[in-house]
């Protein structure tokens, strides 16, 4: 990673330009979310801000949009990016249910699903099977547009710039911290009145850093941003639309469940260590 001083300075100027533009664009979206109404359209605008910051940075730096890693030559990384979040989320929620930090199954959620599908709730197993299948296919594809907006910025641009001046371990941590901090206003919106705000922010940050190791690995191995976009979509859908909704809460649940509890960060940290060592062996 030997670079002359001028190249290193240019890279840092590019990184800071991206971060400044990201802050400005995200601030506009956050103003709408926090001051007007936290609707999905404003959240969607927020998720597009990393992509917009990337495009503006490339335009200002006189670099082509085609310089981003749009192509995908090996489909195996797309497949692995789909199944990896399914695996660690399944492990995390299985432990949550087994250890009594939450229970199965929330019948109210199943009733909502049955109404949405038009299938009688007495066919509970069928309702669950069909809804999970649809969410993990149609739902993931629909959500891909939003996650792509983020991943064009995070994995399509930022980590490739950081790679010019940092090791794999450092860029995964730094990009993870930036990604986590970018979410903090949303977490404050959700948990700002809770006495456990810092726990939720800390848990989320650990999870995000762990995921950043995995996503950096898949991105560099595939030289494409598509595995990260798919991974991000599957992660969101499986947690937010399936596992959390079907879990019955108790007095311990808030500390362990979802992206803001402790279980998923523990599991993603274990995964991160594996991918970090794998990346080192493969000289990424």
C-alpha positions as CSV (number, residue, x, y, z in Angstrom):
1,X,0.0,0.0,0.0
2,X,2.9,2.3,-0.8
3,X,1.6,5.6,-2.1
4,X,3.4,8.8,-2.6
5,X,2.3,11.8,-0.4
6,X,0.4,13.6,-3.1
7,X,-1.8,10.5,-3.9
8,X,-2.5,10.0,-0.3
9,X,-3.5,13.7,0.2
10,X,-5.8,13.5,-2.9
11,X,-7.5,10.4,-1.5
12,X,-8.1,12.0,1.8
13,X,-9.5,15.1,0.0
14,X,-11.9,12.9,-1.9
15,X,-13.0,11.1,1.3
16,X,-13.6,14.3,3.2
17,X,-15.5,15.8,0.2
18,X,-17.7,12.7,0.2
19,X,-18.3,13.0,3.9
20,X,-19.1,16.7,3.8
21,X,-21.6,16.2,0.9
22,X,-23.1,13.2,2.7
23,X,-23.6,15.3,5.8
24,X,-25.3,18.1,3.9
25,X,-27.6,15.8,2.0
26,X,-28.4,13.6,5.0
27,X,-29.1,16.7,7.1
28,X,-31.9,17.7,4.7
29,X,-33.5,14.3,4.9
30,X,-33.1,14.2,8.6
31,X,-34.8,17.6,9.0
32,X,-37.8,16.2,7.1
33,X,-37.8,13.0,9.2
34,X,-37.3,14.7,12.6
35,X,-39.2,18.0,12.1
36,X,-41.9,17.2,9.5
37,X,-42.9,13.6,9.6
38,X,-40.9,10.3,9.8
39,X,-42.6,8.8,6.7
40,X,-41.1,6.1,4.6
41,X,-40.6,8.6,1.7
42,X,-38.3,10.8,3.8
43,X,-36.4,7.7,5.1
44,X,-36.0,6.6,1.5
45,X,-34.5,10.0,0.7
46,X,-32.1,9.5,3.6
47,X,-31.1,6.1,2.2
48,X,-30.4,7.6,-1.2
49,X,-28.1,10.3,0.2
50,X,-24.9,8.2,0.2
51,X,-25.4,7.5,-3.5
52,X,-26.1,11.1,-4.3
53,X,-23.0,12.1,-2.3
54,X,-21.0,9.6,-4.3
55,X,-22.2,10.9,-7.6
56,X,-21.5,14.5,-6.7
57,X,-18.0,13.6,-5.4
58,X,-17.2,11.8,-8.7
59,X,-18.5,14.8,-10.7
60,X,-16.5,17.3,-8.7
61,X,-13.4,15.1,-8.8
62,X,-13.9,14.6,-12.6
63,X,-14.3,10.9,-12.3
64,X,-16.7,8.8,-14.3
65,X,-19.7,7.1,-12.7
66,X,-18.6,4.0,-14.5
67,X,-15.6,3.9,-12.2
68,X,-17.9,2.4,-9.5
69,X,-17.9,-1.4,-9.3
70,X,-21.2,-1.9,-11.1
71,X,-20.4,-5.2,-12.8
72,X,-20.7,-8.7,-11.2
73,X,-18.6,-11.5,-12.7
74,X,-19.1,-14.3,-10.2
75,X,-22.7,-15.0,-9.0
76,X,-21.4,-17.1,-6.1
77,X,-20.8,-13.9,-4.1
78,X,-24.4,-12.9,-4.6
79,X,-25.5,-16.2,-3.3
80,X,-23.3,-16.0,-0.3
81,X,-24.4,-12.5,0.4
82,X,-28.0,-13.7,0.4
83,X,-27.5,-16.6,2.8
84,X,-25.0,-15.1,5.2
85,X,-27.5,-12.7,6.9
86,X,-30.1,-15.5,7.0
87,X,-27.6,-17.6,8.9
88,X,-26.5,-15.2,11.6
89,X,-30.0,-13.8,12.1
90,X,-31.3,-17.3,12.5
91,X,-28.6,-18.1,15.0
92,X,-29.3,-14.9,17.0
93,X,-33.1,-15.3,17.1
94,X,-32.9,-19.0,17.9
95,X,-30.8,-18.1,20.9
96,X,-33.2,-15.4,21.9
97,X,-36.1,-17.8,21.8
98,X,-34.3,-20.7,23.5
99,X,-32.9,-18.5,26.3
100,X,-36.3,-16.9,27.0
101,X,-35.4,-13.3,25.9
102,X,-38.5,-13.5,23.6
103,X,-41.1,-16.1,22.7
104,X,-42.8,-17.6,19.7
105,X,-45.2,-16.9,18.0
106,X,-47.0,-13.6,18.1
107,X,-50.5,-14.6,17.0
108,X,-51.5,-10.9,16.4
109,X,-48.7,-10.7,13.8
110,X,-49.9,-14.0,12.2
111,X,-53.4,-12.5,12.1
112,X,-52.1,-9.4,10.3
113,X,-50.3,-11.6,7.8
114,X,-53.4,-13.8,7.2
115,X,-55.5,-10.7,6.5
116,X,-52.8,-9.3,4.2
117,X,-52.6,-12.6,2.3
118,X,-56.3,-13.4,2.3
119,X,-55.8,-16.7,4.0
120,X,-57.7,-17.8,7.1
121,X,-55.6,-17.5,10.3
122,X,-56.5,-21.1,11.3
123,X,-54.0,-22.1,8.6
124,X,-51.2,-20.6,10.7
125,X,-48.3,-22.7,9.3
126,X,-49.4,-22.0,5.7
127,X,-49.7,-18.2,6.4
128,X,-46.2,-18.2,8.0
129,X,-44.6,-20.2,5.1
130,X,-46.1,-18.1,2.4
131,X,-45.4,-14.8,4.0
132,X,-41.8,-15.7,4.8
133,X,-41.3,-16.9,1.3
134,X,-42.7,-13.7,-0.2
135,X,-40.8,-11.4,2.1
136,X,-37.5,-13.1,1.4
137,X,-38.1,-12.9,-2.4
138,X,-40.4,-10.1,-3.4
139,X,-39.8,-8.1,-0.2
140,X,-36.0,-8.3,-0.7
141,X,-36.2,-7.2,-4.3
142,X,-38.6,-4.3,-3.4
143,X,-36.2,-3.2,-0.6
144,X,-33.2,-3.5,-2.9
145,X,-33.7,0.0,-4.3
146,X,-33.3,1.6,-0.9
147,X,-30.3,-0.5,0.2
148,X,-28.6,0.2,-3.2
149,X,-28.8,3.9,-2.4
150,X,-26.8,3.3,0.7
151,X,-24.4,0.7,-0.7
152,X,-23.4,2.8,-3.8
153,X,-21.9,5.1,-1.2
154,X,-20.6,2.8,1.5
155,X,-19.3,-0.2,-0.4
156,X,-19.4,1.1,-3.9
157,X,-17.3,4.1,-3.2
158,X,-16.1,4.8,0.4
159,X,-14.4,1.5,1.2
160,X,-12.5,1.6,-2.1
161,X,-11.2,5.1,-1.3
162,X,-10.3,4.0,2.3
163,X,-8.5,1.0,0.9
164,X,-6.0,3.3,-0.8
165,X,-4.9,4.6,2.6
166,X,-5.8,1.9,5.1
167,X,-5.6,-1.9,5.8
168,X,-8.7,-4.1,5.5
169,X,-9.2,-4.2,9.3
170,X,-8.9,-0.4,9.6
171,X,-11.2,0.4,6.7
172,X,-13.9,-2.0,7.9
173,X,-13.8,-0.4,11.4
174,X,-13.8,3.2,10.0
175,X,-16.5,2.6,7.5
176,X,-18.5,0.8,10.1
177,X,-18.2,3.7,12.6
178,X,-19.2,6.3,9.9
179,X,-22.2,4.1,8.9
180,X,-23.3,3.7,12.5
181,X,-23.0,7.4,13.3
182,X,-25.0,8.2,10.2
183,X,-27.9,6.2,11.8
184,X,-27.7,7.8,15.2
185,X,-30.5,10.5,14.7
186,X,-32.9,7.7,13.7
187,X,-32.0,5.6,16.8
188,X,-32.5,8.7,18.9
189,X,-35.9,9.2,17.3
190,X,-36.8,5.7,18.3
191,X,-35.2,5.4,21.7
192,X,-34.6,9.0,22.7
193,X,-37.1,8.9,25.6
194,X,-35.7,5.5,26.8
195,X,-33.2,5.2,29.6
196,X,-31.5,2.6,27.5
197,X,-30.6,4.8,24.6
198,X,-26.9,4.4,24.9
199,X,-27.2,0.6,25.1
200,X,-29.2,0.6,21.9
201,X,-26.7,2.9,20.1
202,X,-23.7,0.9,21.4
203,X,-25.3,-2.4,20.3
204,X,-26.2,-1.1,16.9
205,X,-22.6,0.3,16.4
206,X,-21.0,-3.1,17.3
207,X,-23.4,-4.8,14.9
208,X,-22.7,-2.4,12.1
209,X,-18.9,-2.7,12.5
210,X,-19.2,-6.5,12.4
211,X,-21.3,-6.4,9.3
212,X,-18.8,-3.9,7.7
213,X,-16.1,-6.6,7.9
214,X,-18.4,-9.1,6.1
215,X,-19.5,-6.6,3.4
216,X,-16.0,-5.3,2.8
217,X,-14.9,-8.9,2.2
218,X,-17.7,-9.7,-0.2
219,X,-17.3,-6.4,-2.0
220,X,-13.5,-6.8,-2.6
221,X,-13.8,-10.4,-3.5
222,X,-16.5,-9.8,-6.1
223,X,-15.2,-6.3,-7.0
224,X,-18.9,-5.4,-7.1
225,X,-21.4,-3.4,-5.0
226,X,-24.3,-5.8,-5.8
227,X,-23.5,-8.4,-3.2
228,X,-23.5,-5.7,-0.5
229,X,-26.8,-4.3,-1.7
230,X,-28.5,-7.7,-1.7
231,X,-27.0,-8.6,1.7
232,X,-28.2,-5.3,3.2
233,X,-31.7,-5.9,1.9
234,X,-31.9,-9.5,3.2
235,X,-30.6,-8.4,6.6
236,X,-33.2,-5.7,6.9
237,X,-36.2,-7.8,5.7
238,X,-35.3,-10.9,7.8
239,X,-34.9,-8.9,11.0
240,X,-37.4,-6.1,10.6
241,X,-40.2,-7.9,8.8
242,X,-40.0,-11.5,10.0
243,X,-38.0,-12.3,13.1
244,X,-38.8,-9.3,15.3
245,X,-42.5,-9.2,14.4
246,X,-43.1,-12.8,15.3
247,X,-41.4,-12.6,18.6
248,X,-43.5,-12.0,21.8
249,X,-41.7,-9.5,24.0
250,X,-41.1,-9.9,27.8
251,X,-39.2,-7.8,30.3
252,X,-35.8,-8.9,28.9
253,X,-36.6,-8.6,25.2
254,X,-35.6,-5.0,24.6
255,X,-32.0,-5.7,25.7
256,X,-31.5,-8.6,23.3
257,X,-33.8,-8.3,20.3
258,X,-33.5,-6.6,16.9
259,X,-30.6,-4.5,15.6
260,X,-30.5,-2.5,18.8
261,X,-30.3,-5.3,21.3
262,X,-27.2,-7.4,22.2
263,X,-27.7,-10.8,20.5
264,X,-27.2,-9.9,16.9
265,X,-24.0,-7.8,17.7
266,X,-22.5,-10.8,19.5
267,X,-23.1,-13.1,16.6
268,X,-22.0,-10.6,13.9
269,X,-18.8,-9.9,15.9
270,X,-18.0,-13.7,15.7
271,X,-18.7,-13.6,12.0
272,X,-16.6,-10.5,11.6
273,X,-13.5,-12.1,13.2
274,X,-13.9,-15.0,10.8
275,X,-14.1,-12.8,7.7
276,X,-11.3,-10.5,9.0
277,X,-8.9,-13.5,9.3
278,X,-10.1,-14.8,6.0
279,X,-9.3,-11.4,4.4
280,X,-5.9,-11.4,6.0
281,X,-5.1,-14.8,4.6
282,X,-6.2,-13.8,1.2
283,X,-4.3,-10.5,1.3
284,X,-7.4,-8.3,0.7
